[in-house]
Amino acid sequence: MKVLFFVISSCIIVQFAAAQNKLQTNDYKQQLRINPLGLLNPLETNLSVGYDVRVKKRLSLGADVAVYLARDAFSRPLNGFFVRPALRLYSKNKLKTYAELSLMYKHTVQKENGWLGMDCVNGVPSYEKFDEYKNVKDVFDISFRFGLRERLFHSANWFFECYMGLGIRQKIRSIKYAEKNTCLTADNFETFSLFGQVTPGSYTSFSLPIGIRFTRTIK
C-alpha cells in the first residue's frame, strides 16, 4: 500500500508540474530508463535499466533488464535476472500518456531452509528432512499498462514515468538439492491459483504492475 500511495502521489505531482509547462513537447527518438523502486524492494532488491526507441510517430519498442544481486529482508541470498520487452503506443497529446503491452521472463534462485520430501515417487515422499535448499522460480508474465510521461523539473532531457496495469502471470517453482528424488512438501507449495493447480509448484494468477521510472533522452 505504501508503494501504491507513493506512485499515485508522484503521478499527481507530475501532472501538476505539467500544467505549468504545457507549451513544451516531450518529443524524443531514443531514451534510457532507470527503475528506482527495484532498489527499494525489500524482498527482491534489483538493479533495473531499460531502453526504448520510437519506430513511428506514436509507436516505440523497448526492453528493461534487471539483475538480483542482494539479500532479502530475511537475509536470504538471492540472485537472478529478468527481461521485459514492451511495445508502447502513445496518445496524441505530445507523447505524455501511453498504453503498453509488456512481456516478462524472470528467473531467481534463493537459499532457504525448510522441510523436503525425500525418496519422492510421483511427488509423494517416503519421509521428510529439514535442510537448506535452493528455491528456483521461473515467472512468465504478460500485461497491459497505462502510463504518464512528463518532464522532470522542467529538464530538457530528463523525464518521469509512472504506470499501472493488469496482467496474467505463470509461476513455476522447483528446488535444487544435493540428493536425488527430492521434492517440496505440501507446506512449501504456493497453493493459490487463479485457474487451479496446474502441476506441483506451478500456478497462474493475476499480476498488478505498478511503478515509476526516470528516463534520459539520448537523441
Wavefront OBJ file of the C-alpha trace (Angstrom):
o trace
v 0.000 0.000 0.000
v 2.891 2.382 0.700
v 4.270 1.793 -2.796
v 0.818 2.397 -4.310
v 0.420 5.652 -2.348
v 3.906 6.775 -3.392
v 3.282 6.101 -7.097
v -0.142 7.780 -7.149
v 1.195 10.807 -5.264
v 4.117 11.078 -7.671
v 1.776 10.994 -10.675
v -0.331 13.797 -9.185
v 2.788 15.918 -8.623
v 3.972 15.308 -12.170
v 0.568 16.192 -13.602
v 0.567 19.452 -11.629
v 4.013 20.296 -12.974
v 2.796 19.548 -16.497
v 0.048 22.137 -16.125
v 2.759 24.734 -15.583
v 4.651 23.670 -18.699
v 2.042 22.976 -21.385
v 3.965 24.529 -24.256
v 6.899 22.149 -24.054
v 6.999 18.978 -26.136
v 8.068 15.556 -24.905
v 9.471 14.513 -28.281
v 12.371 12.043 -28.434
v 13.943 9.392 -30.660
v 15.716 7.173 -28.114
v 15.797 7.089 -24.334
v 17.320 5.199 -21.413
v 15.235 4.205 -18.362
v 16.018 3.617 -14.681
v 13.597 1.957 -12.240
v 14.322 3.282 -8.709
v 11.693 1.120 -6.979
v 13.731 -2.013 -7.686
v 16.423 -0.800 -5.298
v 13.794 -0.223 -2.588
v 12.160 -3.653 -2.856
v 12.972 -5.412 0.460
v 12.144 -8.917 -0.836
v 13.663 -8.839 -4.337
v 16.153 -5.964 -4.445
v 17.278 -5.419 -8.024
v 19.000 -3.005 -10.363
v 16.819 -2.355 -13.405
v 17.644 -0.363 -16.543
v 15.930 -0.093 -19.917
v 15.983 1.401 -23.382
v 13.385 2.238 -25.992
v 13.351 3.734 -29.475
v 10.484 5.299 -31.382
v 9.870 3.438 -34.642
v 6.821 5.521 -35.641
v 5.405 8.868 -34.589
v 3.341 7.296 -31.791
v 4.911 3.827 -31.543
v 8.031 2.710 -29.663
v 9.830 -0.566 -28.953
v 11.950 -1.185 -25.890
v 13.016 -3.505 -23.098
v 14.025 -3.490 -19.440
v 16.550 -5.835 -17.851
v 17.389 -6.344 -14.188
v 19.775 -8.318 -12.011
v 19.174 -9.566 -8.457
v 22.416 -9.464 -6.500
v 21.407 -8.881 -2.892
v 19.847 -10.379 0.213
v 16.166 -10.008 1.017
v 14.590 -8.655 4.207
v 15.174 -12.055 5.876
v 18.906 -12.051 4.925
v 18.482 -14.883 2.417
v 20.898 -14.723 -0.550
v 19.110 -14.005 -3.826
v 20.394 -13.887 -7.388
v 18.796 -13.910 -10.817
v 17.540 -11.656 -13.594
v 14.507 -10.572 -15.581
v 13.975 -9.462 -19.186
v 10.911 -7.396 -20.114
v 10.370 -6.344 -23.764
v 7.482 -3.963 -24.477
v 5.524 -2.351 -27.297
v 4.246 1.151 -26.489
v 1.573 3.261 -28.188
v 1.448 6.954 -27.285
v -1.652 9.110 -27.355
v -1.717 12.260 -29.478
v -1.058 14.704 -26.630
v 2.676 15.341 -27.129
v 3.798 11.832 -26.029
v 2.530 12.353 -22.494
v 0.285 9.307 -21.994
v 0.626 5.811 -23.369
v -0.647 2.234 -23.419
v 1.893 -0.580 -23.327
v 1.942 -4.332 -23.958
v 4.685 -5.898 -21.866
v 6.092 -9.439 -21.716
v 8.393 -10.654 -18.943
v 10.554 -13.624 -18.075
v 12.124 -13.748 -14.595
v 14.480 -16.339 -13.115
v 15.598 -16.203 -9.481
v 17.457 -18.563 -7.145
v 17.288 -18.163 -3.364
v 18.699 -20.166 -0.465
v 16.045 -21.258 2.024
v 15.512 -23.689 4.886
v 12.511 -25.990 5.105
v 11.066 -29.472 5.061
v 11.950 -31.519 1.998
v 10.336 -34.731 0.883
v 12.919 -37.482 0.360
v 12.822 -40.501 -1.982
v 9.836 -38.992 -3.796
v 7.821 -41.021 -6.298
v 5.310 -39.014 -8.367
v 5.632 -36.178 -5.850
v 4.928 -38.406 -2.839
v 7.839 -38.581 -0.310
v 8.826 -41.589 1.776
v 9.944 -39.310 4.614
v 10.805 -35.669 5.316
v 14.040 -33.893 6.157
v 14.656 -30.302 7.331
v 17.606 -28.822 5.435
v 18.854 -25.927 3.325
v 17.999 -25.931 -0.381
v 17.832 -23.551 -3.337
v 14.378 -22.266 -4.262
v 14.219 -21.701 -8.041
v 11.437 -19.563 -9.530
v 10.674 -19.019 -13.209
v 7.989 -16.452 -13.972
v 6.244 -15.683 -17.274
v 4.038 -12.600 -17.385
v 2.009 -10.667 -19.979
v 0.416 -7.351 -19.002
v -1.247 -4.229 -20.347
v -0.140 -0.953 -18.788
v -1.261 2.647 -18.905
v 1.200 5.387 -18.048
v 2.063 9.052 -17.898
v 5.330 10.586 -19.143
v 6.365 14.121 -18.214
v 9.434 16.312 -17.808
v 11.357 16.064 -14.545
v 11.798 19.527 -13.023
v 11.424 21.130 -16.490
v 14.616 19.413 -17.661
v 15.330 19.293 -21.396
v 16.445 15.632 -21.275
v 15.207 14.004 -18.058
v 11.659 12.663 -17.786
v 9.454 10.932 -15.241
v 7.122 7.989 -15.944
v 4.503 6.336 -13.752
v 2.321 3.414 -14.771
v -0.338 0.959 -13.604
v -1.658 -2.155 -15.311
v -3.158 -5.620 -15.209
v -1.691 -8.917 -16.378
v -1.626 -12.693 -16.116
v 1.350 -14.470 -14.565
v 2.538 -18.070 -14.620
v 4.990 -19.018 -11.871
v 6.927 -22.292 -11.839
v 8.758 -23.277 -8.669
v 11.367 -26.007 -8.286
v 14.240 -26.841 -5.947
v 17.930 -27.614 -6.224
v 19.240 -30.097 -3.688
v 22.212 -32.427 -3.488
v 20.203 -35.644 -3.086
v 18.137 -37.212 -5.848
v 14.360 -37.809 -5.824
v 13.745 -34.786 -3.588
v 10.506 -32.774 -3.621
v 8.835 -29.997 -1.689
v 6.224 -30.982 0.878
v 2.689 -29.579 0.812
v 3.559 -26.816 3.284
v 6.197 -25.467 0.900
v 3.884 -25.037 -2.090
v 2.395 -21.695 -3.013
v -1.071 -23.091 -3.471
v -3.128 -20.064 -4.550
v -4.025 -20.406 -8.217
v -6.416 -18.386 -10.307
v -7.202 -21.320 -12.581
v -6.468 -24.249 -10.253
v -3.249 -26.126 -9.567
v -1.563 -26.925 -12.893
v 1.364 -29.047 -11.706
v 3.103 -29.242 -8.312
v 4.949 -25.960 -7.839
v 3.219 -24.206 -10.751
v 0.265 -21.831 -10.685
v -1.362 -18.959 -12.590
v -2.639 -15.685 -11.144
v -3.336 -12.046 -11.945
v -0.494 -9.511 -11.733
v -0.830 -5.802 -10.916
v 2.248 -3.995 -12.286
v 2.733 -0.525 -10.835
v 5.795 1.668 -10.676
v 7.796 4.727 -11.611
v 10.788 5.249 -13.883
v 13.222 8.036 -14.665
v 14.200 8.385 -18.329
v 17.015 10.195 -20.126
v 16.674 11.032 -23.804
v 19.857 10.354 -25.774
v 18.832 11.562 -29.233
l 1 2 3 4 5 6 7 8 9 10 11 12 13 14 15 16 17 18 19 20 21 22 23 24 25 26 27 28 29 30 31 32 33 34 35 36 37 38 39 40 41 42 43 44 45 46 47 48 49 50 51 52 53 54 55 56 57 58 59 60 61 62 63 64 65 66 67 68 69 70 71 72 73 74 75 76 77 78 79 80 81 82 83 84 85 86 87 88 89 90 91 92 93 94 95 96 97 98 99 100 101 102 103 104 105 106 107 108 109 110 111 112 113 114 115 116 117 118 119 120 121 122 123 124 125 126 127 128 129 130 131 132 133 134 135 136 137 138 139 140 141 142 143 144 145 146 147 148 149 150 151 152 153 154 155 156 157 158 159 160 161 162 163 164 165 166 167 168 169 170 171 172 173 174 175 176 177 178 179 180 181 182 183 184 185 186 187 188 189 190 191 192 193 194 195 196 197 198 199 200 201 202 203 204 205 206 207 208 209 210 211 212 213 214 215 216 217 218 219
